[in-house]
Amino acid sequence: MRERSDLENKLIVFKGQQIRRVLYKNAWCFSIIDVVGALSDSNNPKRYWSDLKRKLSQESGTNQPYEKIVRLKLRASDGKQRDTDCADAESLFRIIQSIPSPKAEPFKRWLAKVGYERVQEIEDPELASKRTKAIYRAKGYSDAWIEKRMRGIAVRAELTDEWSNRGIEEQPEYAILTAEISKAAFGLTPSEYKELKGLERENLRDHMTDLELIFNMLGEAATTEIARKQDAQGLDENKNTARKGGHIAGGAREKLEHETGNKVVSSGNYISEPESQKRIKGNQAQKS
């Protein structure tokens, strides 16, 4: 219950209607009734979902058609917290595919298109890179920033592949090593960095400035090379190489800051305001 009571309820807008969502076990869960109300022709979404759930249960042979449906407390229209059926994105997509309504058809077609694109990307990985660049452009990022971000993704992938070959399990050990690099490079762990920038679930790297991306890449690339040179094995040895790689980036960052008088670490959200304003705010935050 503590896990539920500590959650912060938020709203998103879908098909012109508000959809309640809540962070549960580090993933967003969405109100199924709200989505059903947006995509079905029913005047009673609660009853519609009850009937649909019964139908899905009969087809699946279990009381719970999808294992990731959970009951969480969400704020109702009367202002009270009430238990509500919620689902993560994967389960929600499957439910939507079961809604026989014209309103749901565009969304189903979109899901089919996305699925087809993923199949294409498996056959031709270059397509994934092109689509990623197109998404960043649509969000307003510059081509110069996008190129750095894409290079950073490649550097990160090379590092995680190296960790995997050296006995590192993906979670939570990747997070531990990443925090070591970040702390040495920027003086902040990723969680502290996100707090500085006012981020929650957003990807930290998507909100880094050009210089932040460059020094982040340097720290991770240096860590990869040191791990290979020292043949680091296991978590403890790789924590040591992560700190060394991060310190290389941190030393370069400090030298640049000394020469320019400007702090590299910025409290600004990269996409939300002009670069000059972010740099000023970042410098003020670091000096205060």
Secondary structure, DSSP 4 states (H G I P E B T S, - for coil): -HHHHT---EEEEETTEEEEEEEETTEEEEEHHHHHHHHS--S-HHHHHHHHHHHHHHHHTSSSSSTTEEEEEEE-TTS-EEEEEEE-HHHHHHHHTT---GGGHHHHHHHHHHHHHHHHHHH-THHHHHHHHHHHHHTT--HHHHHHHHHHHHHHHHHHHHHHHTT--TTTHHHHHHHHHHHHHHSS-HHHHHHHHT-SSS-GGGG--HHHHHHHHHHHHHHHHHHHHHT--HHHHHHHHHHHHHHHHHHHHHHHHHHHS--S---S-TTTS-HHHHHHHHHHHHH-
